[in-house]
Amino acid sequence: MPIATRHVPRLNPAEAAAAEESAHKVVETHRALAAFLRSGQTLAQIDTFVAQTLDSLDCRSCFLGYRVPRTPPFPSHACLSVNDCVVHGTAGYLTRPLAPGDVLKIDIGVTYRGWIGDAAWTYSIGKPSPVIRRLMDTGKESLRRGIAALKIGGTLLEWAKAVQGYVEGEAGFHLVRGLGGHGYGRRLHGPPYVSNTLPTYSGEWPDAQVVLEPGILMALEPMIAAGTPIVNSKKGTWPVFTEDASMSVHHEHDVLMTDDGPKVLTAGLEELPDVIDA
């Protein structure tokens, strides 16, 4: 049975407008990045550009200095993850320049007037191979289908049904296990946790039965690998890698539930070129 949503914050109209402003700053940053990125750049150069762009937009990174238990503060303005690095790549974990064939995931998180915006997109350096093109398209389409499945009065379980059914049932790729979307607002992470896969045992995903109501704000983010759902991350470090070193993609939208259903606050990312000239 669906559970009550007392523990899930719900935004009033003024708060929703503030959250949308922050989400727009994320889109503007990705738009600037899509024009800036080139083969031969280092992650450190890209992170510096992100910092400068955020400053020009009168906001700041909500990732820089972010802490989780037993892990050093996050050292970069953006999460920059290449190829088999799924998420949480730092500006210094990879020092070589980007080259044709690389797949770059850029996750931008901002704080603007006290509110968070958080969205990721995947870029190919040079023309992608057919498999990588299909992997990237699967990431975008899974996000679209998952959002379309969200209904007022429904539950988060419908998100996972749509995303997993498409990615693993139709496309034949793998959703990374142990990572998912989240509520946010004035803080980067909060309830509900949004799994991209259906629970396999009772209690695995307690928020699966959370009822969707107007005012619920979530960052929704399928993370997909070509070869395996298993990741390999070392305790005390940030980057998360696919266990078999296969390629991965990451797409993320900020979504607000309204009386009319889900509203994508980071709309416009789909219009950006995701193939960068080599």
N, C-alpha and C positions, 0 to 999 in steps of 0.2 A: 504494500500500500504506500502511496505517496506520503512523505513526511512533511511536517510543518517547516517553514522557512524562517523561523524566528532568528536563527543563528546566521542567516545570510543577509547582509545589509541591502537595503533598497533605497535608491536615490530619489530625492524629490526633484521637481523640474529644474530648480536653480542648480542643484548639484549635477544633474545630468548635463546641463548646458556647459558647466565648467569642465566636466570630464570630456565632453566632445571637443572643446577647445584644445585640451592637451593632446587628444588623439590626432587632431589636425596638425599639430606640431610634428608628430611622428611621421605623418604622410609627407609633409614638406621636407623633412630631413631625408627620407627615402628618395624623394624626387630629386633633391640635390645630389644624392649619392649616385643615382642612375646616370646622371650627366657627368659625374666626376670619375667614376671607376674606369680603370684601364689595366690591361695586362702590364706587368712589370712593377706594379705598386706593391708595397709591403703592407702588412696589416697595421703596423705602427703608423704609416702614412695615412691610411684610411681612418684610423682612430683619431688622429689629429684633426683630420677634416671634419669628422663627426663633432668633435669638441668645438671647433670653430663655428660650425653650422648651428649647433645648439645655442651658442653664445649670441649669434646674430639673431636668433629667434626669441631671445630673452627667456630661455629656459636652460635647464641643466640636466645632466645625466642622472637618472635614479639608479643606475647600475654601479657607477664609480663608488667604490668603498662599501658596496653592499656586503653584508655578512650573513653567513649561515654557520651553525655550530661546527667547530673543529676544522674550519677552512679559513684561510687568510681572506681579508677584504678583497672584493673583486677589483682588479687593478686597471680596468679600462673603461672608456666612455660607452663603448658598444660591445656586444657579444659578436665576435668575428670567427666563424667556424668554417673550415675548409674541408671538402671532400668527406672523409670518414668521420670527421669531428661533427657531431650532430648539433650540439648546442654548447654554450658557455665557453667558447673559445676566447682567449685573451689576446690582446694586441701583441704579446711577446711570445706566445707559445709556438708560433711558426715564424721563422725569420726570413726565409727565402721569399723572393718576389712571386707574386701570382703569375701563372703561366696559362696558355691556352689548354683547355681541358679541365681546369679547376672549377669546382662548384663552391660558391661562396654564400654562406648564410649570414645575413646581417640582422641582428635583433637590436632595435632601438627602444630605449626606455627613457622617458623624460619626466621631469617635474616642472609643471607650469602653474603658477599661482596656487600651489598647494595640492594639485591633482596630478595623477600619473597618467601617462599614455604609454602603451607598450605593444609594439607590433614588429614582426619579423618577415623578411622576404628572402627568396633565394635567387641568386644570379649566376649565370654561366659565363666564364671567361672564354670568349671565343664561341664558335658554333658548337653546341653540345652534340654528342653522339645520339643516335636514335633512342637508345635506352635511357640516357640521362634526360633527353627532352620529354620522354614519356613519364619519367619519375617526377620531373618538375611539374608537368601538367597534372599529374595525379595529386600532387600536393595541393595545388590551387583548386582542383575540382572537389577534392575531399572536404576542403574548408567550405566551399560553396554549398555542397550537399548537406554537410553537418549543420550549418546555420539555417538552411531552409527547413530542416527537420525540427527546429525549436519552435514550440507553440506555447502560448499562454495557457496554463493549466496542465501542460504536459510535464514530463520530467527530463532530467539530463540523460537518462538512459537512451532516449531517442537520438541524441547526438552521437553517442558511441555506436548505436546500431547503424546509423547512416554512414559514418566515417569508416568503421571497420568493414562493413559489408562491401563498400566500394573499394577500399584500398587492398584488402586481403582477399575479398571474394571475387571481385571483378578484375582489378588491375594486377594482382599477383605479387604485390610488394608487401612490406612488413611495417606495421606500426611499432615504433620503439616502445618497449615496456618500461614502466617505472617513471615515465615523464608524461605530463599532461597540462591542461590549461588550468586557470585559476580565477577566482574573483580578485578584484583590485579596486582602487579608489584613491584615497589619500595615502594608502600604503601599497607597495608593489604586489604583495601576496596576501590573500585572505580567502575565506570560504566563498563559494564552494570549490572543491577540487573537481576538475573536469577530465576524467579519463577518456582517452581516445579508443579504448577497447572495453568490451563488455566484461563484467566481473565473472570469474570462473568458480568462485566459492562464496558462501555467505559471509558478509562482512568485509570482503575485499575492497569494495568501493562504497562506503556508507552514503556518499552524496548522490549516488545514482538515482535515488528516488526523491530528490529535492524537487519540489513543485516550482515551475517557472512562473514568476509573477512580474508585473511591471516594476521597473526600478532596479532589477538585478543586473549587475555589470560584470562582465567576464572577458578575460583574454583567452581566446580559443586558438589552439595551436597543434595541429597534427604534425608529428615528427616521423618521417618515413625513411626506411632504409631499403636498399636494393636486395640485400642478401640475408639479413637476420633481424629479429626483433630484440636481440640481446645487445646491451651496451657494456662497455668496459671503462670504468672511471676509477682513478686512484683516489683513495681517501686523502683529504687535505689539499686536493688540487681541483681546478675548475673544469677544464675541458672534458666533455663526454664523447667517447668514440664508439663506433660500431665494433662489436667484438671480432667480426671477420674482416674488418677494414674495408667494407663495401661503402659505396657512395650513399649519401643521405641528403634529404631536403627538409626545410622547416618553413612553414608559412603560418602567420599569426595575424588575427584581426581582433580589434576591440569591439565588443558587441554589447549593446544595451537592450534589455527586454522592455518593450513599450506595450501600450494597450493594443497596438496593431501588430505586435509580434517583434521579431528581432530587428534592431537597427544597427547597421555596421558603421561604427564611428570612424573607422580608418578606411572607408571607401575611397577608392582611387588608386590603391596599390596595384590592382589588377591591370590598370592602364599603363603602368610603367614598363619600359623595355626590360626584359630579364636576361637578355643576351648582350654581353658587353663586348665591344669590338676588341679584338686581340691585336 
